[in-house]
Amino acid sequence: MHNGRHWYDCPAARLYVMSEEERQAQRRSFAYGNAAIGNPRVTREMIDMTAERIDAVTARTLDVKRKAALGWFMRLLLRLAKWFIRRYTL
């Protein structure tokens, strides 16, 4: 609290949008701080290595989900096209 006000009372703080790099740095800092409380042998390098592994797995998972969603959408379009052709060409 500064001068009787909290940071969340500041309009500029509410409007600020963090970049992806800032968000990633904040996540890693948060993870390090919480892990280091429970185990002082945890290092920032461990947190960085784990974060990179999680990011790699997440990227692969999202890629698979995108492909599945695209496949579903293409099948739907194909069914609609077949329906449209049957309906309006006979």
C-alpha positions in Angstrom: 0.0 0.0 0.0 1.3 3.4 -0.9 -0.1 6.6 0.4 -3.2 4.8 1.6 -3.9 3.3 -1.9 -3.4 -0.2 -3.3 -1.9 -1.0 -6.6 -5.2 -2.2 -7.9 -6.8 1.2 -7.3 -4.5 2.7 -9.9 -6.2 3.0 -13.3 -3.0 2.6 -15.2 -2.4 -0.8 -13.5 -5.8 -2.0 -14.6 -5.2 -1.0 -18.2 -1.7 -2.5 -18.5 -1.5 -5.6 -20.6 1.5 -7.8 -20.0 3.4 -9.2 -23.0 3.9 -12.9 -23.3 7.5 -12.6 -22.2 6.5 -10.7 -19.1 3.8 -13.2 -18.3 6.2 -16.1 -18.7 8.8 -14.4 -16.5 6.1 -13.7 -13.8 5.0 -17.4 -13.9 8.5 -18.6 -13.5 9.2 -16.2 -10.7 6.0 -17.3 -8.9 6.9 -21.0 -9.4 10.4 -20.5 -8.1 9.3 -18.5 -5.1 6.7 -21.1 -4.1 9.0 -24.1 -4.8 11.9 -22.6 -2.9 9.9 -22.1 0.2 9.2 -25.8 0.4 12.6 -27.0 -0.9 15.6 -24.6 -0.7 17.5 -26.8 -3.1 15.3 -25.8 -6.0 17.1 -23.5 -8.5 15.9 -21.1 -11.1 17.6 -23.3 -13.7 15.3 -26.2 -12.6 12.2 -24.0 -13.0 13.4 -22.8 -16.4 14.0 -26.3 -17.6 10.6 -27.5 -16.3 8.8 -24.5 -17.9 10.5 -25.2 -21.3 9.4 -28.9 -21.1 5.8 -27.9 -20.2 5.8 -25.4 -23.1 7.0 -28.1 -25.5 4.3 -30.5 -24.4 1.6 -27.8 -24.5 2.6 -26.8 -28.0 2.4 -30.4 -29.2 -1.0 -30.9 -27.5 -2.4 -27.7 -29.0 -1.1 -28.7 -32.4 -2.9 -32.1 -32.2 -6.1 -30.3 -31.0 -6.0 -27.8 -33.8 -5.6 -30.6 -36.3 -8.5 -32.5 -34.8 -10.6 -29.4 -34.8 -9.7 -28.7 -38.4 -10.6 -32.3 -39.4 -13.9 -32.0 -37.6 -14.7 -28.7 -39.4 -13.7 -30.1 -42.8 -15.9 -33.1 -42.3 -18.8 -30.8 -41.3 -18.2 -28.7 -44.5 -18.2 -31.8 -46.6 -21.4 -33.1 -45.1 -23.0 -29.7 -45.7 -21.8 -29.6 -49.3 -23.2 -33.1 -49.9 -26.5 -32.1 -48.4 -26.6 -28.9 -50.4 -25.9 -30.8 -53.7 -28.6 -33.4 -52.9 -31.1 -30.8 -52.0 -30.7 -28.4 -54.8 -29.6 -30.5 -57.8 -32.3 -33.2 -57.8 
